[in-house]
Amino acid sequence: MRSPVTENADEQVEKSFATAVGISPNWQLGQSTMNSDVQIRTIGPPQRELLIAMYDRFEPLGAALGLPPRTSEARQQWVGNALAQMVTVAAFSPAGEVVGHCFLAADKPSSAEIAVFVRQEFRRRGVGAELVKKALKWASAKGLASVWAVTPSDNRAALQLLMKSGFRLLKSTFGTVRLDIDCAR
């Protein structure tokens, strides 16, 4: 448990960082403006082709630390691996297309890394926030203590999404930022 002095210092660092990357330091958690026509559901291998179709249309490929993979073959393998993870959820358009995807990849029995991707035309509509929210609910239900993320330090959209979802800054080094959230709250 962090002391109140450390917590206040941590909050100041997070607010300074948030301001530096263009995020309001007074954000409110859990706010979403997602189109109610988009549905968030857990998915598995039966939805593999729908997920591959989303990533085949995804831009920019490889921008998030090499993900999603640039080649079709590598993307197909990556999607198969993503679907095998402990939690995987997707956002479906009214037409039944996958427009967003989020999964948790366990690295220890009590923690997992989160990855979230939203198709361009559905960004800034609350889809990513709802995907993260649903994945974190599953993480808590599965008994995870924490979830973490690594993102390029210049990916303002990802940083904003994660920090608005309650993640806190752990460290920033060599062009990447590591954040985490306590699931046992």
The 8 nearest C-alpha neighbors of each residue, nearest first, counted from 0:
[[1, 2, 3, 6, 5, 181, 4, 184],
 [2, 0, 6, 5, 3, 4, 9, 7],
 [1, 3, 5, 4, 6, 0, 7, 8],
 [2, 4, 6, 5, 7, 1, 8, 0],
 [5, 3, 7, 2, 6, 8, 1, 9],
 [6, 4, 8, 2, 7, 3, 9, 1],
 [5, 7, 3, 9, 4, 8, 2, 1],
 [8, 6, 10, 4, 9, 5, 3, 11],
 [7, 9, 5, 11, 10, 6, 4, 12],
 [10, 8, 6, 12, 7, 11, 5, 13],
 [9, 11, 7, 13, 8, 12, 6, 14],
 [12, 10, 8, 14, 9, 13, 15, 7],
 [11, 13, 15, 9, 10, 14, 16, 8],
 [14, 12, 16, 10, 11, 15, 17, 168],
 [13, 15, 24, 17, 11, 16, 12, 10],
 [16, 14, 12, 18, 17, 13, 11, 19],
 [15, 17, 19, 13, 14, 18, 12, 20],
 [18, 16, 22, 14, 20, 19, 15, 24],
 [17, 19, 21, 15, 22, 16, 20, 24],
 [20, 18, 16, 17, 21, 15, 22, 14],
 [21, 19, 17, 18, 22, 155, 16, 153],
 [22, 20, 18, 19, 17, 23, 155, 159],
 [23, 21, 17, 18, 20, 159, 24, 19],
 [22, 24, 25, 26, 18, 17, 21, 14],
 [25, 23, 14, 17, 26, 18, 22, 15],
 [24, 26, 23, 27, 14, 22, 17, 18],
 [27, 25, 23, 24, 163, 28, 22, 162],
 [28, 26, 30, 25, 29, 163, 164, 165],
 [29, 27, 163, 30, 164, 165, 26, 162],
 [28, 30, 164, 31, 27, 163, 128, 132],
 [31, 29, 28, 27, 32, 163, 128, 125],
 [30, 32, 125, 33, 29, 128, 129, 124],
 [31, 33, 125, 124, 34, 30, 126, 123],
 [34, 32, 125, 124, 126, 31, 35, 37],
 [33, 35, 36, 37, 32, 124, 125, 126],
 [34, 36, 37, 33, 38, 32, 93, 92],
 [35, 37, 34, 93, 38, 92, 33, 91],
 [38, 36, 92, 35, 91, 34, 93, 90],
 [37, 39, 91, 90, 36, 40, 92, 35],
 [38, 40, 90, 89, 91, 130, 88, 37],
 [41, 39, 88, 89, 42, 38, 90, 91],
 [40, 42, 88, 87, 89, 39, 43, 86],
 [43, 41, 88, 87, 46, 40, 89, 44],
 [42, 44, 82, 45, 46, 47, 41, 87],
 [43, 45, 47, 46, 82, 42, 79, 83],
 [46, 44, 47, 43, 42, 48, 49, 82],
 [47, 45, 44, 49, 48, 43, 42, 50],
 [48, 46, 44, 50, 49, 45, 51, 43],
 [47, 49, 51, 50, 46, 52, 45, 44],
 [50, 48, 52, 46, 47, 51, 97, 53],
 [49, 51, 53, 47, 52, 48, 97, 46],
 [50, 52, 48, 54, 53, 49, 55, 47],
 [53, 51, 55, 49, 50, 54, 48, 56],
 [54, 52, 50, 51, 56, 55, 97, 57],
 [53, 55, 57, 51, 56, 52, 50, 67],
 [54, 56, 52, 53, 57, 51, 71, 74],
 [57, 55, 54, 53, 52, 58, 118, 51],
 [56, 58, 54, 55, 118, 53, 59, 60],
 [59, 57, 60, 56, 119, 118, 54, 62],
 [58, 60, 62, 57, 61, 67, 63, 69],
 [59, 61, 58, 69, 67, 62, 68, 66],
 [60, 62, 65, 66, 67, 68, 69, 63],
 [61, 63, 60, 65, 59, 64, 66, 67],
 [64, 62, 66, 65, 61, 150, 151, 67],
 [63, 65, 66, 62, 61, 151, 150, 67],
 [66, 64, 61, 63, 62, 68, 67, 60],
 [67, 65, 61, 68, 63, 64, 62, 60],
 [66, 68, 61, 60, 65, 69, 74, 54],
 [69, 67, 66, 74, 61, 70, 73, 65],
 [68, 70, 60, 61, 67, 71, 74, 73],
 [71, 69, 73, 72, 68, 74, 75, 60],
 [70, 72, 74, 73, 75, 69, 55, 68],
 [73, 71, 75, 74, 70, 76, 77, 68],
 [72, 74, 76, 70, 75, 71, 68, 77],
 [75, 73, 77, 71, 68, 76, 72, 78],
 [74, 76, 78, 72, 77, 73, 71, 79],
 [75, 77, 79, 73, 74, 78, 80, 72],
 [76, 78, 74, 80, 79, 75, 73, 81],
 [79, 77, 81, 75, 80, 76, 74, 82],
 [80, 78, 76, 82, 77, 81, 75, 83],
 [79, 81, 77, 83, 78, 82, 76, 84],
 [82, 80, 78, 83, 84, 79, 77, 102],
 [83, 81, 79, 80, 43, 84, 44, 78],
 [82, 84, 80, 81, 79, 85, 43, 44],
 [85, 83, 104, 81, 82, 86, 103, 87],
 [84, 86, 103, 104, 83, 87, 105, 102],
 [87, 85, 103, 102, 84, 134, 88, 137],
 [86, 88, 102, 101, 41, 42, 82, 103],
 [89, 87, 41, 101, 42, 40, 100, 102],
 [90, 88, 100, 99, 40, 39, 41, 101],
 [89, 91, 39, 99, 38, 98, 97, 37],
 [90, 92, 97, 38, 96, 95, 37, 98],
 [91, 93, 37, 95, 94, 96, 98, 97],
 [92, 94, 95, 36, 37, 91, 96, 38],
 [95, 93, 92, 96, 91, 97, 37, 36],
 [96, 94, 92, 93, 91, 97, 49, 98],
 [97, 95, 92, 91, 94, 98, 49, 93],
 [96, 98, 91, 90, 99, 53, 50, 49],
 [97, 99, 118, 90, 91, 117, 96, 53],
 [100, 98, 117, 90, 89, 116, 97, 118],
 [99, 101, 89, 116, 115, 88, 90, 117],
 [102, 100, 115, 88, 114, 87, 130, 89],
 [103, 101, 87, 86, 114, 113, 88, 104],
 [102, 104, 113, 86, 112, 111, 85, 105],
 [103, 105, 111, 112, 84, 106, 85, 113],
 [106, 104, 111, 107, 110, 112, 103, 108],
 [105, 107, 111, 110, 104, 112, 108, 109],
 [108, 106, 110, 109, 105, 111, 143, 104],
 [107, 109, 110, 105, 106, 143, 111, 142],
 [110, 108, 143, 144, 107, 145, 142, 111],
 [111, 109, 145, 107, 143, 146, 105, 144],
 [112, 110, 105, 146, 104, 106, 103, 147],
 [111, 113, 147, 104, 103, 148, 146, 105],
 [114, 112, 103, 148, 102, 147, 111, 146],
 [115, 113, 101, 102, 103, 112, 116, 148],
 [114, 116, 101, 100, 113, 102, 127, 117],
 [115, 117, 100, 99, 101, 118, 114, 127],
 [118, 116, 99, 98, 122, 127, 119, 100],
 [117, 119, 98, 121, 120, 57, 99, 122],
 [120, 118, 122, 121, 117, 58, 57, 98],
 [119, 121, 118, 122, 117, 98, 123, 124],
 [122, 120, 119, 118, 124, 117, 123, 98],
 [123, 121, 119, 124, 120, 117, 118, 126],
 [122, 124, 125, 121, 126, 127, 32, 33],
 [125, 123, 33, 122, 126, 32, 121, 34],
 [124, 126, 33, 31, 32, 128, 127, 123],
 [125, 127, 129, 128, 33, 124, 130, 122],
 [128, 126, 130, 129, 125, 131, 117, 115],
 [129, 127, 125, 131, 130, 126, 132, 160],
 [128, 130, 132, 126, 131, 127, 133, 125],
 [131, 129, 127, 133, 132, 128, 101, 134],
 [130, 132, 134, 128, 129, 133, 135, 127],
 [131, 133, 129, 135, 130, 134, 128, 136],
 [132, 134, 136, 130, 135, 131, 129, 137],
 [135, 133, 131, 137, 136, 132, 138, 130],
 [134, 136, 138, 132, 137, 133, 131, 139],
 [137, 135, 133, 139, 138, 134, 140, 132],
 [136, 138, 140, 134, 135, 139, 141, 133],
 [139, 137, 135, 141, 143, 136, 140, 134],
 [138, 140, 142, 136, 182, 141, 137, 143],
 [141, 139, 137, 142, 138, 136, 143, 135],
 [142, 140, 138, 139, 143, 137, 136, 85],
 [143, 141, 139, 140, 144, 138, 109, 183],
 [142, 144, 109, 138, 110, 139, 145, 141],
 [143, 145, 182, 109, 183, 110, 181, 142],
 [146, 144, 181, 110, 182, 180, 143, 147],
 [145, 147, 111, 110, 180, 179, 112, 113],
 [146, 148, 179, 112, 178, 113, 111, 180],
 [149, 147, 178, 112, 113, 177, 179, 150],
 [150, 148, 177, 176, 178, 175, 151, 147],
 [149, 151, 176, 175, 152, 148, 63, 177],
 [150, 152, 175, 153, 154, 174, 176, 63],
 [151, 153, 175, 174, 176, 154, 150, 171],
 [152, 154, 151, 155, 174, 20, 175, 150],
 [155, 153, 151, 156, 157, 152, 158, 150],
 [154, 156, 158, 157, 153, 159, 20, 21],
 [155, 157, 159, 158, 154, 160, 123, 161],
 [158, 156, 160, 159, 155, 154, 161, 150],
 [159, 157, 155, 161, 160, 156, 162, 154],
 [158, 160, 156, 162, 157, 161, 163, 155],
 [161, 159, 157, 163, 158, 162, 156, 164],
 [160, 162, 164, 158, 166, 163, 159, 157],
 [161, 163, 166, 165, 164, 159, 160, 158],
 [162, 164, 160, 28, 165, 161, 159, 26],
 [165, 163, 161, 162, 28, 166, 160, 29],
 [166, 164, 162, 163, 28, 180, 167, 161],
 [167, 165, 180, 162, 179, 161, 178, 164],
 [168, 166, 178, 179, 162, 180, 169, 165],
 [167, 169, 178, 170, 13, 177, 179, 166],
 [170, 168, 178, 177, 167, 179, 171, 176],
 [171, 169, 177, 176, 168, 172, 178, 175],
 [170, 172, 176, 175, 177, 173, 174, 169],
 [171, 173, 175, 174, 176, 170, 152, 177],
 [174, 172, 175, 171, 176, 152, 151, 170],
 [173, 175, 152, 172, 151, 176, 171, 153],
 [176, 174, 151, 152, 172, 150, 173, 171],
 [175, 177, 171, 152, 150, 149, 170, 151],
 [176, 178, 149, 170, 169, 148, 171, 168],
 [179, 177, 168, 169, 167, 148, 147, 166],
 [180, 178, 147, 166, 167, 146, 148, 168],
 [179, 181, 166, 146, 145, 182, 167, 147],
 [180, 182, 145, 183, 144, 184, 146, 179],
 [183, 181, 145, 144, 139, 184, 180, 143],
 [182, 184, 144, 181, 139, 143, 145, 142],
 [183, 182, 181, 139, 144, 180, 145, 143]]
